[in-house]
Amino acid sequence: GNYTEKDIKEAARAFTGWGFDLGGNFVFRKQVHDEGQKTVLGKTGAFEGDDIIDILLEQEQTARYITAKLYKFFVNDVPDQGRINELAKGFYQSGYDIKKLLTAIFLSPSFYEEKNRGVIIKSPVQLLVGMRRMLPMKFNNEEVQLLYQRLLGQVLFYPPNVAGWPGGRNWIDSSSLMYRLRLPRLLQDDENVNAKPKDDDDTMMGMADKPVRKAGTISVDI
């Protein structure tokens, strides 16, 4: 259910020492772990990170939160709270079995209702990856893909904050919609494009204020 700022701070103490090595592998550095007592969601103990995860999983709200995320990604950006609660209940009772939850989503008659057809808006990265998979192309200048991402509003691995990208209709504005419509032709015809990506966050990848002048040479293998 509800949580407080104190719950967040106490939980953060429990995760001290969690990290990763240069190879990206998980590492628990016990020497820097906070061994003291913590109180999170009404429970007190010398908790470590795994304990916090167990406490969260005991909360039905966790199941509802995860279910809502998956519903918005696969079904409709506009949540059907009644359907989400129904799915979340089964998800919680299954012990958080993701396979059972996805099966319930995809085999439900509601998944195929008219209101849920053709309503998911692809993220820029999904859009670009989908086109690369469908079209037998190879970029001679791979860097141009970063510039396309900036034009469309999503640079992979560089979200605006820890919450990630809001997604859905937030991907669409007057400029990004124009570039979405032009993108297939830009890729197919190797067309020149003069554009300046928005400099409204810190995801410029070292290319702030750099105009996009050339789509980049693309060779098409048939």
BATOR-166489 format. One record per residue (C-alpha): x negated, y negated, z; residue in three letters; residue number from 0. Coordinates in steps of 0.1 Angstrom, whole numbers, plus 5000, padded with zeros to 4 digits. Layout:
[[X Y Z] 'ALA' NUM]
...
***
This chain:
[[5000 5000 5000] 'GLY' 0]
[[4988 4966 5010] 'ASN' 1]
[[4952 4958 5018] 'TYR' 2]
[[4933 4928 5032] 'THR' 3]
[[4901 4910 5026] 'GLU' 4]
[[4887 4927 5057] 'LYS' 5]
[[4895 4961 5042] 'ASP' 6]
[[4875 4952 5011] 'ILE' 7]
[[4845 4940 5031] 'LYS' 8]
[[4846 4971 5053] 'GLU' 9]
[[4848 4994 5023] 'ALA' 10]
[[4819 4975 5007] 'ALA' 11]
[[4798 4984 5038] 'ARG' 12]
[[4806 5021 5032] 'ALA' 13]
[[4792 5019 4997] 'PHE' 14]
[[4759 5004 5007] 'THR' 15]
[[4730 5026 4994] 'GLY' 16]
[[4749 5037 4963] 'TRP' 17]
[[4730 5029 4931] 'GLY' 18]
[[4713 5044 4901] 'PHE' 19]
[[4678 5050 4889] 'ASP' 20]
[[4662 5038 4856] 'LEU' 21]
[[4677 5068 4838] 'GLY' 22]
[[4712 5058 4849] 'GLY' 23]
[[4716 5087 4873] 'ASN' 24]
[[4735 5082 4906] 'PHE' 25]
[[4712 5077 4936] 'VAL' 26]
[[4722 5074 4973] 'PHE' 27]
[[4696 5054 4992] 'ARG' 28]
[[4703 5065 5027] 'LYS' 29]
[[4677 5042 5042] 'GLN' 30]
[[4698 5011 5032] 'VAL' 31]
[[4732 5026 5041] 'HIS' 32]
[[4752 5009 5068] 'ASP' 33]
[[4758 5037 5094] 'GLU' 34]
[[4781 5016 5115] 'GLY' 35]
[[4818 5020 5122] 'GLN' 36]
[[4842 5007 5096] 'LYS' 37]
[[4880 5002 5096] 'THR' 38]
[[4897 5006 5062] 'VAL' 39]
[[4935 5008 5057] 'LEU' 40]
[[4940 5016 5094] 'GLY' 41]
[[4914 5043 5096] 'LYS' 42]
[[4881 5040 5116] 'THR' 43]
[[4849 5059 5113] 'GLY' 44]
[[4813 5058 5102] 'ALA' 45]
[[4825 5060 5066] 'PHE' 46]
[[4804 5066 5035] 'GLU' 47]
[[4815 5059 5000] 'GLY' 48]
[[4831 5093 4995] 'ASP' 49]
[[4852 5088 5026] 'ASP' 50]
[[4866 5055 5012] 'ILE' 51]
[[4876 5073 4980] 'ILE' 52]
[[4894 5100 5000] 'ASP' 53]
[[4912 5073 5020] 'ILE' 54]
[[4923 5056 4988] 'LEU' 55]
[[4935 5088 4972] 'LEU' 56]
[[4957 5094 5002] 'GLU' 57]
[[4976 5063 4992] 'GLN' 58]
[[5005 5068 4968] 'GLU' 59]
[[4999 5033 4955] 'GLN' 60]
[[4966 5046 4940] 'THR' 61]
[[4985 5071 4919] 'ALA' 62]
[[5009 5043 4908] 'ARG' 63]
[[4980 5020 4899] 'TYR' 64]
[[4962 5046 4878] 'ILE' 65]
[[4995 5057 4861] 'THR' 66]
[[5004 5021 4853] 'ALA' 67]
[[4970 5016 4836] 'LYS' 68]
[[4974 5047 4815] 'LEU' 69]
[[5010 5038 4806] 'TYR' 70]
[[5000 5004 4794] 'LYS' 71]
[[4971 5019 4774] 'PHE' 72]
[[4990 5047 4757] 'PHE' 73]
[[5027 5037 4758] 'VAL' 74]
[[5035 5001 4761] 'ASN' 75]
[[5018 4970 4773] 'ASP' 76]
[[5051 4960 4789] 'VAL' 77]
[[5055 4984 4819] 'PRO' 78]
[[5086 5004 4826] 'ASP' 79]
[[5083 5004 4864] 'GLN' 80]
[[5109 5031 4868] 'GLY' 81]
[[5092 5055 4844] 'ARG' 82]
[[5058 5046 4859] 'ILE' 83]
[[5070 5055 4894] 'ASN' 84]
[[5084 5088 4882] 'GLU' 85]
[[5051 5097 4865] 'LEU' 86]
[[5031 5085 4894] 'ALA' 87]
[[5050 5107 4918] 'LYS' 88]
[[5042 5139 4898] 'GLY' 89]
[[5006 5127 4894] 'PHE' 90]
[[5002 5123 4932] 'TYR' 91]
[[5018 5156 4940] 'GLN' 92]
[[4995 5173 4915] 'SER' 93]
[[4964 5161 4934] 'GLY' 94]
[[4956 5136 4907] 'TYR' 95]
[[4955 5160 4878] 'ASP' 96]
[[4949 5137 4848] 'ILE' 97]
[[4957 5164 4823] 'LYS' 98]
[[4991 5170 4838] 'LYS' 99]
[[4998 5132 4839] 'LEU' 100]
[[4988 5128 4802] 'LEU' 101]
[[5009 5159 4792] 'THR' 102]
[[5039 5144 4810] 'ALA' 103]
[[5034 5111 4792] 'ILE' 104]
[[5029 5125 4757] 'PHE' 105]
[[5057 5151 4759] 'LEU' 106]
[[5083 5128 4774] 'SER' 107]
[[5111 5118 4750] 'PRO' 108]
[[5106 5082 4762] 'SER' 109]
[[5071 5082 4746] 'PHE' 110]
[[5088 5084 4712] 'TYR' 111]
[[5115 5059 4718] 'GLU' 112]
[[5118 5031 4692] 'GLU' 113]
[[5107 5004 4718] 'LYS' 114]
[[5074 5022 4723] 'ASN' 115]
[[5065 5027 4686] 'ARG' 116]
[[5038 5005 4671] 'GLY' 117]
[[5035 4982 4701] 'VAL' 118]
[[5000 4989 4712] 'ILE' 119]
[[4975 4962 4702] 'ILE' 120]
[[4940 4976 4695] 'LYS' 121]
[[4911 4959 4712] 'SER' 122]
[[4885 4945 4688] 'PRO' 123]
[[4861 4973 4695] 'VAL' 124]
[[4888 4999 4689] 'GLN' 125]
[[4897 4981 4657] 'LEU' 126]
[[4861 4980 4645] 'LEU' 127]
[[4853 5016 4654] 'VAL' 128]
[[4885 5028 4637] 'GLY' 129]
[[4875 5011 4605] 'MET' 130]
[[4840 5025 4606] 'ARG' 131]
[[4854 5060 4611] 'ARG' 132]
[[4879 5056 4582] 'MET' 133]
[[4856 5039 4557] 'LEU' 134]
[[4824 5056 4545] 'PRO' 135]
[[4803 5026 4551] 'MET' 136]
[[4769 5018 4566] 'LYS' 137]
[[4758 4983 4577] 'PHE' 138]
[[4724 4973 4564] 'ASN' 139]
[[4724 4947 4592] 'ASN' 140]
[[4739 4963 4622] 'GLU' 141]
[[4737 4931 4643] 'GLU' 142]
[[4766 4917 4624] 'VAL' 143]
[[4789 4939 4644] 'GLN' 144]
[[4781 4919 4675] 'LEU' 145]
[[4791 4887 4657] 'LEU' 146]
[[4824 4903 4645] 'TYR' 147]
[[4830 4913 4681] 'GLN' 148]
[[4825 4877 4693] 'ARG' 149]
[[4848 4864 4666] 'LEU' 150]
[[4875 4888 4677] 'LEU' 151]
[[4870 4882 4714] 'GLY' 152]
[[4853 4913 4729] 'GLN' 153]
[[4816 4921 4731] 'VAL' 154]
[[4812 4957 4741] 'LEU' 155]
[[4799 4962 4777] 'PHE' 156]
[[4801 4925 4785] 'TYR' 157]
[[4836 4919 4800] 'PRO' 158]
[[4845 4884 4813] 'PRO' 159]
[[4845 4897 4849] 'ASN' 160]
[[4846 4928 4871] 'VAL' 161]
[[4883 4934 4862] 'ALA' 162]
[[4874 4939 4826] 'GLY' 163]
[[4894 4926 4796] 'TRP' 164]
[[4931 4919 4802] 'PRO' 165]
[[4940 4935 4769] 'GLY' 166]
[[4974 4937 4752] 'GLY' 167]
[[4987 4905 4736] 'ARG' 168]
[[4958 4887 4752] 'ASN' 169]
[[4937 4899 4722] 'TRP' 170]
[[4958 4878 4698] 'ILE' 171]
[[4955 4841 4693] 'ASP' 172]
[[4956 4820 4661] 'SER' 173]
[[4919 4825 4653] 'SER' 174]
[[4915 4861 4663] 'SER' 175]
[[4946 4871 4643] 'LEU' 176]
[[4932 4854 4612] 'MET' 177]
[[4899 4874 4615] 'TYR' 178]
[[4918 4906 4622] 'ARG' 179]
[[4937 4901 4589] 'LEU' 180]
[[4905 4892 4570] 'ARG' 181]
[[4883 4919 4585] 'LEU' 182]
[[4891 4948 4560] 'PRO' 183]
[[4883 4925 4531] 'ARG' 184]
[[4851 4912 4547] 'LEU' 185]
[[4839 4947 4552] 'LEU' 186]
[[4849 4959 4518] 'GLN' 187]
[[4837 4930 4497] 'ASP' 188]
[[4807 4919 4517] 'ASP' 189]
[[4823 4884 4516] 'GLU' 190]
[[4806 4854 4531] 'ASN' 191]
[[4823 4839 4561] 'VAL' 192]
[[4815 4806 4578] 'ASN' 193]
[[4827 4807 4614] 'ALA' 194]
[[4816 4798 4649] 'LYS' 195]
[[4826 4822 4677] 'PRO' 196]
[[4841 4807 4708] 'LYS' 197]
[[4815 4799 4735] 'ASP' 198]
[[4840 4802 4764] 'ASP' 199]
[[4822 4828 4786] 'ASP' 200]
[[4787 4843 4793] 'ASP' 201]
[[4790 4871 4767] 'THR' 202]
[[4771 4854 4739] 'MET' 203]
[[4744 4880 4737] 'MET' 204]
[[4718 4853 4732] 'GLY' 205]
[[4735 4840 4701] 'MET' 206]
[[4755 4811 4716] 'ALA' 207]
[[4763 4783 4690] 'ASP' 208]
[[4750 4805 4663] 'LYS' 209]
[[4774 4803 4633] 'PRO' 210]
[[4783 4834 4614] 'VAL' 211]
[[4773 4827 4578] 'ARG' 212]
[[4770 4861 4562] 'LYS' 213]
[[4790 4892 4568] 'ALA' 214]
[[4758 4913 4563] 'GLY' 215]
[[4751 4936 4534] 'THR' 216]
[[4772 4967 4536] 'ILE' 217]
[[4766 4998 4515] 'SER' 218]
[[4795 5021 4509] 'VAL' 219]
[[4788 5058 4506] 'ASP' 220]
[[4814 5077 4487] 'ILE' 221]
***
